[in-house]
């Protein structure tokens, strides 16, 4: 699985291989008309992301920047590739209430 495959699984996009995406980023502008915000925009980082691979399972955790790994403030997903690709959330929900350091002991659904 490549980084693009993980991105597609997490965010549901087909990547930047669509001509319209490339054309817009290279030749045009997008954004709010009144704000005049261009397509190429740099903003503050809203989340820290951690990735760990254990055998056929890839864990992806997201939390606020600076969150310690032993604090129950992480959203964690499991990507299991042992028999196809199956993506599940820790505790069966997308809440930010898990401990990254305990990711292997959590239940996923």
Secondary structure per residue as TSV (DSSP state, phi and psi in degrees):
chain	resnum	aa	ss	phi	psi
A	1	X	-	360.0	131.1
A	2	X	-	-93.1	171.1
A	3	X	H	-59.9	-39.9
A	4	X	H	-62.6	-37.9
A	5	X	H	-63.9	-43.6
A	6	X	H	-62.7	-43.5
A	7	X	H	-58.8	-45.3
A	8	X	H	-63.8	-40.3
A	9	X	H	-66.0	-40.4
A	10	X	H	-75.7	-41.5
A	11	X	H	-114.1	-3.5
A	12	X	-	72.4	16.1
A	13	X	-	-99.1	157.9
A	14	X	-	-91.2	14.1
A	15	X	G	84.1	-170.8
A	16	X	G	-96.3	24.6
A	17	X	G	-84.2	-3.0
A	18	X	S	-78.3	132.1
A	19	X	H	-57.8	-34.1
A	20	X	H	-66.4	-36.9
A	21	X	H	-64.6	-47.8
A	22	X	H	-64.7	-44.3
A	23	X	H	-60.8	-44.4
A	24	X	H	-65.2	-41.6
A	25	X	H	-71.1	-30.9
A	26	X	H	-86.4	-34.5
A	27	X	H	-124.8	-9.6
A	28	X	-	-132.8	-170.4
A	29	X	-	-130.0	149.3
A	30	X	-	-139.8	161.2
A	31	X	S	131.5	-170.1
A	32	X	-	-71.0	133.3
A	33	X	T	-65.6	-44.7
A	34	X	T	-73.2	-31.6
A	35	X	T	-83.8	-16.7
A	36	X	T	56.6	28.8
A	37	X	-	-76.1	121.7
A	38	X	-	-75.4	169.3
A	39	X	S	-64.4	-45.0
A	40	X	S	-84.7	95.7
A	41	X	-	-125.0	137.5
A	42	X	-	-114.0	124.7
A	43	X	-	-125.7	-179.6
A	44	X	-	-69.8	147.7
A	45	X	-	-74.6	124.5
A	46	X	-	-95.5	-22.2
A	47	X	-	-142.4	146.9
A	48	X	E	-94.5	143.5
A	49	X	E	-125.4	133.1
A	50	X	E	-122.0	144.1
A	51	X	E	-131.2	134.0
A	52	X	E	-136.7	137.6
A	53	X	E	-114.7	126.1
A	54	X	E	-128.9	102.1
A	55	X	T	62.8	-123.8
A	56	X	T	-88.7	3.4
A	57	X	E	-110.4	129.2
A	58	X	E	-109.0	126.4
A	59	X	E	-102.9	134.8
A	60	X	E	-125.0	122.7
A	61	X	E	-117.2	142.3
A	62	X	E	-131.3	138.9
A	63	X	E	-158.5	173.8
A	64	X	S	-64.8	145.4
A	65	X	T	-53.9	136.9
A	66	X	T	87.6	-1.6
A	67	X	-	-68.5	129.2
A	68	X	-	-68.3	151.7
A	69	X	T	-75.4	-10.0
A	70	X	T	-104.6	17.3
A	71	X	S	-108.4	139.3
A	72	X	E	-79.0	67.3
A	73	X	E	-136.7	24.2
A	74	X	E	-111.6	141.7
A	75	X	E	-96.8	127.0
A	76	X	E	-128.0	134.0
A	77	X	E	-119.8	155.5
A	78	X	E	-117.6	130.1
A	79	X	E	-113.2	105.1
A	80	X	E	-100.2	119.4
A	81	X	-	-109.8	17.6
A	82	X	T	-68.9	-31.0
A	83	X	T	-145.6	70.8
A	84	X	S	92.1	-174.1
A	85	X	-	-108.5	117.0
A	86	X	E	-123.1	123.4
A	87	X	E	-109.7	125.8
A	88	X	E	-136.4	158.6
A	89	X	E	-99.7	147.2
A	90	X	B	-61.6	136.2
A	91	X	T	64.5	7.0
A	92	X	T	75.5	12.7
A	93	X	S	-140.8	170.0
A	94	X	-	-100.4	24.6
A	95	X	-	-72.7	153.1
A	96	X	S	-93.9	67.6
A	97	X	-	-137.8	27.2
A	98	X	E	-117.5	162.1
A	99	X	E	-100.8	119.3
A	100	X	G	-57.6	-41.0
A	101	X	G	-64.3	-17.9
A	102	X	G	-107.1	19.1
A	103	X	G	-57.7	-33.6
A	104	X	G	-76.1	-20.7
A	105	X	G	-92.1	-8.4
A	106	X	S	-77.1	158.1
A	107	X	-	-94.0	142.8
A	108	X	B	-123.1	138.2
A	109	X	-	-150.7	360.0
